[in-house]
Amino acid sequence: MGMVRGLLGAAALAVGSALMASTALAQTTITVWSLDDENQPALNLAREFSEMDNGITVVYREIQFDDVVSESMRAFATGQAPDIIAVDNPEHALFAARGAFLDITDMVAESDVIDPDSYFPGPLASVMWEGRLFGVPKATNTIALYYNKDLFRAAGLDPDSPPETWDELVETARTLNDPANNVYGLAFSARANEEGTFQFLPWAQMAGGGYDNLNAPGVVEALELWKTILDERLASPDTLTRGQWDSTGTFNSGNAAMVISGPWELNRMLAEAQFDWGVALLPVPHEGAERSSAMGDFNWAIFATSKHPEEAFQALEYFASQDPRLFPEWGQLPARADVDLPETGDALKDAALKVFLEQLQYAQPRGPHPEWPQISRAIQTAIQSALTGQMSAQAALDQAQATVDGILN
């Protein structure tokens, strides 16, 4: 989620010479669509695979995030789909349930490279549909609680004891809230798009609910807690309209004492934050409650219409084999528990990474469900309705549940 941004246009980067294998053995051409540019993994891995002496040439196309679903589904319907695509993980089921993605279960079973048991449960669940594998996680991310240790010390709080429960989070935010110095206790995103769903769903899951159980008492309590935070101005009013990137910017500038955000911010935080900070697991409803967290980033899949499924799967195997490079070279977290991340040499960053890797054990996919965009919109509408005072949290979530029931049934 945090790495989602508009990228260069939808025009094909038919990366001719850059991605063409120089070998005379190149006999098969496969196409890869992804939103990664030259500073991200997909383009570089596609180029490397294409340049190998393996008889396979790769043509890479960089597409915009907003165009992935519409353009690739249209391409599939007209027989023009690429061989391989990278899709946002909550949209994977939309394709798999419609027969657009190739079932690679048997291929994976024969593979010496891809082992489903090596993946974190959340990312693995996002590539499955009806018990079968329809892709491979590309990378992953999650969210946790960043906090300003200097502000904790100044307020007489223990910088090594961040809030662990929802009540402690609110009380800590009240203690740290300092309107006179333009410091909010907490920053997060309740924006009316996928970012809002991404940030709220873990609260619902920790409270015993989920996308199919939105008006459970604990979920109502969670949304009421968000409203309390906004009503007391413990978070900025523009929490309703700004995304995670801007929320984290408020923290980095010293204008929020805590922020709920992801590991994609680590390098930026090291560059911008002029204070001592730490990262803690997301607070839970009460001591001993089950943990949860959001799960972001993309999955690889092969289209069912590919004329070269074996060659495409070879490419996926190569991409997966390079997972240990994701973090040191591109700052992305591999979706696998068996990949050891190297020490960066920065104590703040290394400590934060350990927390994010622990948080990933509890990360859950959004869905999976083929109508996820509609379900997510119902959640976003409930959040906005409750936080702006148009409806009570109970009424807003009852309405969302009715909408979701209609979709599920």
Backbone torsions as a table, in degrees:
resi	resn	phi	psi	omega
1	MET	NA	-48.2	-174.4
2	GLY	-66.3	-22.4	-179.5
3	MET	-91.8	1.4	179.7
4	VAL	-71.9	125.2	177.4
5	ARG	-159.5	162.3	178.1
6	GLY	-67.3	132.7	179.4
7	LEU	-116.8	-179.2	-177.2
8	LEU	-58.2	150.7	-170.1
9	GLY	-43.7	174.5	-176.0
10	ALA	-82.0	-1.1	179.9
11	ALA	-62.0	139.4	-176.7
12	ALA	-64.0	129.4	168.0
13	LEU	-89.2	77.6	179.5
14	ALA	-73.3	86.3	-160.2
15	VAL	-76.3	43.1	178.9
16	GLY	-7.0	-105.2	-172.7
17	SER	-63.9	-30.7	-176.4
18	ALA	-65.0	-33.0	-176.9
19	LEU	-111.9	1.4	-177.8
20	MET	-81.0	132.6	175.1
21	ALA	-67.1	137.7	-177.9
22	SER	-82.1	-13.5	-175.6
23	THR	-73.4	148.4	177.1
24	ALA	-73.7	-11.0	-178.8
25	LEU	-76.3	-13.8	-175.6
26	ALA	-60.3	112.4	-176.3
27	GLN	-122.3	-25.2	-176.2
28	THR	-116.2	133.0	177.1
29	THR	-111.7	128.3	173.7
30	ILE	-119.9	154.4	-179.0
31	THR	-113.2	142.3	178.9
32	VAL	-126.8	127.7	174.6
33	TRP	-111.6	131.8	177.1
34	SER	-158.6	163.2	177.1
35	LEU	-93.3	6.3	-179.7
36	ASP	-73.4	137.3	173.4
37	ASP	-99.3	-165.8	-173.6
38	GLU	-69.0	-11.7	178.9
39	ASN	-96.6	8.5	-176.0
40	GLN	-128.9	168.5	-167.5
41	PRO	-65.3	-46.9	-165.1
42	ALA	-57.1	-49.0	-178.0
43	LEU	-60.5	-42.9	-177.5
44	ASN	-68.2	-42.0	179.9
45	LEU	-68.9	-36.9	176.9
46	ALA	-63.4	-41.8	179.2
47	ARG	-62.6	-46.3	-178.8
48	GLU	-61.4	-44.8	-179.0
49	PHE	-64.2	-38.7	-179.4
50	SER	-65.9	-32.2	-176.3
51	GLU	-84.3	-3.5	177.6
52	MET	-74.2	158.9	179.6
53	ASP	-86.8	65.4	-172.3
54	ASN	-124.9	6.1	178.5
55	GLY	76.2	11.2	-177.0
56	ILE	-124.9	126.7	175.9
57	THR	-106.2	139.6	179.5
58	VAL	-112.7	130.5	168.5
59	VAL	-106.4	121.6	-175.2
60	TYR	-105.1	138.7	176.2
61	ARG	-127.9	128.4	177.3
62	GLU	-93.3	123.9	-178.2
63	ILE	-120.5	156.8	179.9
64	GLN	-77.7	148.7	-179.2
65	PHE	-55.6	-45.8	-175.8
66	ASP	-67.2	-15.9	-176.6
67	ASP	-99.0	-7.4	-171.0
68	VAL	-57.3	-53.4	-174.7
69	VAL	-69.7	-52.6	-174.3
70	SER	-63.8	-45.9	-175.5
71	GLU	-70.9	-41.3	-177.5
72	SER	-73.3	-34.3	176.1
73	MET	-67.0	-38.6	176.7
74	ARG	-65.2	-40.4	178.3
75	ALA	-64.6	-39.2	178.5
76	PHE	-63.9	-43.8	-177.3
77	ALA	-65.2	-27.6	-177.2
78	THR	-103.3	9.2	178.4
79	GLY	75.5	18.9	-177.1
80	GLN	-113.1	17.6	-176.2
81	ALA	-68.7	151.5	174.6
82	PRO	-70.2	172.9	174.3
83	ASP	-75.1	-41.8	-175.7
84	ILE	-129.3	142.6	176.0
85	ILE	-140.0	151.8	170.2
86	ALA	-106.0	122.2	-179.2
87	VAL	-122.7	150.8	175.8
88	ASP	-59.7	135.5	-169.5
89	ASN	-57.5	-35.2	179.6
90	PRO	-71.1	-11.8	-179.9
91	GLU	-97.5	-1.1	-177.4
92	HIS	-61.8	-43.4	-177.0
93	ALA	-65.6	-30.1	178.3
94	LEU	-56.6	-42.5	-179.7
95	PHE	-77.3	-46.5	-175.6
96	ALA	-61.9	-41.6	-177.3
97	ALA	-68.9	-21.0	-179.7
98	ARG	-96.5	7.8	178.8
99	GLY	76.7	14.6	-176.6
100	ALA	-81.5	-27.5	-177.8
101	PHE	-102.1	148.4	179.4
102	LEU	-76.1	134.5	172.8
103	ASP	-74.6	112.2	-176.8
104	ILE	-107.1	17.3	-177.7
105	THR	-53.6	-49.2	-177.0
106	ASP	-69.4	-38.1	177.0
107	MET	-60.4	-43.3	-179.8
108	VAL	-65.2	-38.3	179.7
109	ALA	-61.2	-30.7	-179.7
110	GLU	-90.0	-7.4	-172.9
111	SER	-79.9	140.6	173.1
112	ASP	-92.7	-2.1	-174.9
113	VAL	-107.9	-45.7	-174.6
114	ILE	-98.6	118.5	179.9
115	ASP	-121.8	109.6	-178.2
116	PRO	-55.1	-32.1	-177.4
117	ASP	-68.1	-13.8	-178.5
118	SER	-83.9	-11.2	-175.6
119	TYR	-89.0	149.9	171.3
120	PHE	-59.7	147.7	-175.7
121	PRO	-57.1	-41.4	-177.1
122	GLY	-62.8	-55.4	178.1
123	PRO	-58.7	-38.2	179.3
124	LEU	-64.4	-42.1	179.9
125	ALA	-61.3	-31.3	-175.7
126	SER	-72.0	-19.3	179.3
127	VAL	-99.7	5.7	-178.1
128	MET	-104.7	148.5	173.9
129	TRP	-146.5	123.6	-179.2
130	GLU	51.3	42.9	174.1
131	GLY	79.2	5.6	-178.5
132	ARG	-118.4	155.4	-179.8
133	LEU	-90.7	126.2	178.8
134	PHE	-121.9	24.1	178.3
135	GLY	168.0	-174.8	-179.8
136	VAL	-135.4	132.3	176.6
137	PRO	-58.8	135.7	-179.1
138	LYS	-87.9	-45.6	177.1
139	ALA	-162.9	-179.8	179.7
140	THR	-151.8	164.0	171.1
141	ASN	-156.2	172.1	-178.2
142	THR	-154.4	-171.9	179.2
143	ILE	-128.1	153.4	176.8
144	ALA	-150.2	-172.3	-175.1
145	LEU	-106.6	110.0	170.4
146	TYR	-82.5	143.2	177.1
147	TYR	-144.9	148.0	-176.1
148	ASN	-87.4	105.2	-176.3
149	LYS	-66.7	-32.1	178.8
150	ASP	-64.0	-42.0	178.4
151	LEU	-68.7	-34.4	175.2
152	PHE	-59.4	-48.5	-178.5
153	ARG	-61.7	-43.6	-177.7
154	ALA	-63.0	-28.7	-179.1
155	ALA	-93.2	4.7	179.5
156	GLY	80.0	17.0	178.4
157	LEU	-96.5	152.4	179.5
158	ASP	-75.2	116.1	-177.9
159	PRO	-68.5	-11.5	177.8
160	ASP	-101.3	9.0	179.1
161	SER	-130.7	71.4	177.7
162	PRO	-67.1	162.4	-179.0
163	PRO	-61.6	138.7	-177.4
164	GLU	-112.1	-18.8	179.4
165	THR	-123.3	166.7	179.5
166	TRP	-59.8	-44.3	-179.4
167	ASP	-62.0	-41.1	179.0
168	GLU	-65.0	-35.9	178.9
169	LEU	-62.3	-46.1	-178.9
170	VAL	-66.5	-43.9	179.7
171	GLU	-63.5	-39.8	178.3
172	THR	-65.3	-40.7	178.0
173	ALA	-62.2	-38.9	178.3
174	ARG	-64.3	-42.1	-179.1
175	THR	-64.5	-38.4	-174.7
176	LEU	-87.8	-15.3	-179.1
177	ASN	-62.8	128.5	-174.6
178	ASP	-143.2	76.3	-176.4
179	PRO	-57.1	-32.6	-177.8
180	ALA	-62.1	-30.8	179.2
181	ASN	-107.6	16.6	177.3
182	ASN	57.4	44.0	177.3
183	VAL	-118.6	120.3	174.4
184	TYR	-89.9	152.3	-179.8
185	GLY	-68.4	-33.6	-172.3
186	LEU	-148.6	148.9	171.2
187	ALA	-129.0	140.5	175.0
188	PHE	-161.1	178.6	-179.6
189	SER	-118.2	124.5	173.0
190	ALA	-116.8	29.1	-175.4
191	ARG	-60.7	151.0	-177.8
192	ALA	-83.6	55.8	171.8
193	ASN	-148.6	-165.8	-175.4
194	GLU	-61.7	-24.8	178.7
195	GLU	-64.3	-39.2	177.9
196	GLY	-63.3	-44.6	177.1
197	THR	-61.5	-44.4	-179.1
198	PHE	-56.1	-40.9	-177.4
199	GLN	-81.7	-30.7	-175.3
200	PHE	-86.5	-34.1	-172.7
201	LEU	-56.3	-40.2	177.4
202	PRO	-59.6	-35.5	176.5
203	TRP	-62.5	-43.5	178.5
204	ALA	-62.4	-43.1	-178.3
205	GLN	-67.1	-41.1	178.5
206	MET	-65.4	-25.0	-177.7
207	ALA	-90.6	8.0	177.1
208	GLY	93.2	7.5	178.8
209	GLY	-111.7	-155.9	-178.9
210	GLY	169.9	-173.9	-176.9
211	TYR	-63.9	-23.9	179.4
212	ASP	-101.6	8.7	-179.9
213	ASN	-148.7	62.1	-168.7
214	LEU	-80.4	-21.4	-177.2
215	ASN	-106.7	24.2	172.5
216	ALA	-62.1	150.2	-176.8
217	PRO	-53.2	-40.3	-179.1
218	GLY	-66.1	-33.3	179.4
219	VAL	-70.5	-39.8	175.9
220	VAL	-60.2	-43.2	178.8
221	GLU	-60.6	-41.1	-179.5
222	ALA	-62.8	-45.4	-178.8
223	LEU	-68.5	-35.4	175.9
224	GLU	-64.4	-35.1	178.0
225	LEU	-66.0	-42.5	175.2
226	TRP	-58.3	-41.6	-179.0
227	LYS	-66.3	-39.1	176.2
228	THR	-58.7	-44.3	-179.5
229	ILE	-59.9	-41.8	179.7
230	LEU	-76.1	-40.9	-179.3
231	ASP	-62.1	-36.1	179.7
232	GLU	-86.2	2.9	-179.5
233	ARG	55.9	37.4	172.8
234	LEU	-78.8	-15.7	172.7
235	ALA	-130.4	155.5	-177.3
236	SER	-63.6	143.6	177.0
237	PRO	-57.0	-28.6	-178.7
238	ASP	-79.8	9.5	169.0
239	THR	-54.2	-30.0	-178.4
240	LEU	-73.4	-17.9	-172.0
241	THR	-125.4	-12.3	-176.6
242	ARG	-106.0	154.4	-177.9
243	GLY	-87.4	-175.6	-175.9
244	GLN	-66.5	-35.7	-179.5
245	TRP	-59.8	-48.5	-179.2
246	ASP	-71.0	-34.7	176.4
247	SER	-60.5	-43.4	-179.9
248	THR	-67.9	-32.8	175.9
249	GLY	-60.0	-36.0	177.0
250	THR	-62.1	-41.4	177.5
251	PHE	-65.6	-46.9	-177.4
252	ASN	-60.0	-33.1	-178.2
253	SER	-82.1	-3.1	-179.9
254	GLY	87.5	9.3	-177.7
255	ASN	-97.7	5.7	170.3
256	ALA	-144.0	137.1	-175.4
257	ALA	-81.0	-24.5	179.3
258	MET	-142.6	155.5	174.8
259	VAL	-149.1	143.1	174.2
260	ILE	-96.2	113.5	-175.0
261	SER	-158.0	-173.4	-169.4
262	GLY	-118.5	178.2	-177.1
263	PRO	-70.5	-15.5	178.2
264	TRP	-64.1	-14.6	-177.6
265	GLU	-90.6	-6.0	-169.7
266	LEU	-58.9	-49.5	-177.2
267	ASN	-64.3	-41.2	178.5
268	ARG	-63.7	-40.1	-178.3
269	MET	-65.4	-40.2	178.1
270	LEU	-62.1	-32.2	-179.3
271	ALA	-80.7	-32.6	-170.6
272	GLU	-103.0	-36.6	-171.4
273	ALA	-78.2	114.8	-178.3
274	GLN	-96.5	50.2	-178.6
275	PHE	-159.7	169.4	178.0
276	ASP	-81.3	132.1	-178.2
277	TRP	-141.0	164.3	177.5
278	GLY	-143.2	174.8	178.4
279	VAL	-129.6	137.4	179.1
280	ALA	-128.9	157.3	174.7
281	LEU	-60.3	151.9	176.8
282	LEU	-56.5	133.2	175.9
283	PRO	-60.1	149.0	-178.2
284	VAL	-106.4	163.0	-177.7
285	PRO	-56.5	-39.3	178.6
286	HIS	-157.4	162.4	-178.1
287	GLU	-56.9	129.9	178.9
288	GLY	91.0	-5.1	180.0
289	ALA	-69.6	155.8	177.4
290	GLU	-66.4	142.0	178.5
291	ARG	-88.3	158.8	171.2
292	SER	-152.7	168.1	172.6
293	SER	-160.9	163.4	178.0
294	ALA	-73.4	161.3	178.3
295	MET	-136.4	118.5	-178.4
296	GLY	-117.3	-175.4	177.4
297	ASP	88.2	-172.1	-162.4
298	PHE	-114.4	162.5	175.8
299	ASN	-120.6	150.6	169.3
300	TRP	-88.9	145.7	173.4
301	ALA	-149.9	153.8	174.1
302	ILE	-104.7	131.7	178.2
303	PHE	-71.0	143.6	-178.2
304	ALA	-63.8	-20.2	-178.9
305	THR	-88.0	0.9	-178.4
306	SER	-58.4	132.4	176.5
307	LYS	-84.6	-6.1	-177.9
308	HIS	-133.8	60.1	-175.7
309	PRO	-63.6	-35.6	-179.6
310	GLU	-66.0	-44.8	179.1
311	GLU	-66.1	-38.5	177.7
312	ALA	-63.1	-39.3	179.0
313	PHE	-67.7	-34.9	174.7
314	GLN	-59.1	-39.6	177.9
315	ALA	-63.9	-43.5	178.3
316	LEU	-60.9	-39.1	178.3
317	GLU	-62.4	-41.3	178.1
318	TYR	-64.4	-45.4	179.6
319	PHE	-57.0	-46.1	-178.7
320	ALA	-65.0	-34.9	-178.4
321	SER	-66.5	-19.4	-178.8
322	GLN	-96.4	9.8	-179.4
323	ASP	-54.4	-35.3	178.5
324	PRO	-61.6	-16.9	179.6
325	ARG	-86.8	-14.5	-171.5
326	LEU	-56.7	-46.4	-176.9
327	PHE	-78.9	-52.2	-177.2
328	PRO	-61.9	-32.0	-176.5
329	GLU	-95.6	-32.8	-173.4
330	TRP	-127.8	1.0	175.9
331	GLY	71.9	18.6	179.3
332	GLN	-106.0	148.5	-179.2
333	LEU	-89.0	128.3	174.1
334	PRO	-65.9	150.2	-177.7
335	ALA	-84.2	12.6	-174.3
336	ARG	-114.1	141.2	179.1
337	ALA	-80.2	-13.9	-175.3
338	ASP	-94.1	4.7	178.6
339	VAL	-99.3	115.2	178.6
340	ASP	-82.6	125.2	178.4
341	LEU	-82.0	132.5	-179.9
342	PRO	-69.9	149.9	173.8
343	GLU	-62.5	137.3	-179.2
344	THR	-88.3	-16.7	-176.2
345	GLY	90.3	-7.2	176.3
346	ASP	-105.3	117.2	-173.4
347	ALA	-60.0	-41.7	-180.0
348	LEU	-62.2	-46.4	-176.9
349	LYS	-67.6	-42.6	-179.0
350	ASP	-65.4	-39.7	177.7
351	ALA	-65.7	-40.0	179.7
352	ALA	-64.9	-41.5	-178.8
353	LEU	-61.2	-38.0	179.1
354	LYS	-61.1	-39.9	178.7
355	VAL	-66.7	-44.5	-179.4
356	PHE	-64.1	-38.0	178.1
357	LEU	-66.8	-35.8	174.9
358	GLU	-67.7	-42.2	179.8
359	GLN	-61.7	-32.9	-179.4
360	LEU	-62.9	-24.8	178.1
361	GLN	-63.4	-23.1	-177.7
362	TYR	-105.6	-0.1	-176.5
363	ALA	-68.3	135.0	-179.0
364	GLN	-120.2	142.8	178.6
365	PRO	-69.4	156.8	172.6
366	ARG	-83.5	106.0	-170.2
367	GLY	100.5	-124.8	-5.2
368	PRO	-68.8	139.2	175.7
369	HIS	-155.2	137.1	-176.8
370	PRO	-65.0	-17.9	178.2
371	GLU	-106.8	32.5	-175.6
372	TRP	-55.2	-43.4	-179.2
373	PRO	-54.9	-38.6	178.4
374	GLN	-68.9	-42.1	179.0
375	ILE	-61.9	-44.1	-179.3
376	SER	-62.7	-39.5	179.2
377	ARG	-62.4	-36.9	178.3
378	ALA	-64.4	-39.2	178.0
379	ILE	-66.9	-45.4	179.9
380	GLN	-59.9	-41.8	-179.5
381	THR	-63.3	-41.1	179.0
382	ALA	-63.6	-43.4	179.5
383	ILE	-59.7	-49.7	-177.9
384	GLN	-64.3	-42.6	-178.0
385	SER	-62.1	-41.5	-178.3
386	ALA	-73.5	-44.8	-174.1
387	LEU	-72.0	-24.3	177.5
388	THR	-91.5	-0.3	176.8
389	GLY	80.7	9.7	178.6
390	GLN	-70.1	-32.3	-179.6
391	MET	-142.5	158.6	171.7
392	SER	-70.8	161.0	178.3
393	ALA	-59.2	-41.1	179.9
394	GLN	-62.0	-48.3	-178.1
395	ALA	-64.9	-40.6	-179.3
396	ALA	-64.3	-41.5	-179.2
397	LEU	-76.2	-31.3	173.1
398	ASP	-61.1	-43.1	179.4
399	GLN	-65.1	-43.0	178.3
400	ALA	-61.7	-41.6	-179.8
401	GLN	-63.5	-40.2	178.2
402	ALA	-62.3	-40.8	177.1
403	THR	-62.7	-46.7	-178.8
404	VAL	-65.7	-39.1	177.3
405	ASP	-57.3	-41.1	178.5
406	GLY	-63.2	-36.4	179.0
407	ILE	-71.8	-44.9	-176.5
408	LEU	-68.8	-29.7	-176.2
409	ASN	-95.9	NA	NA
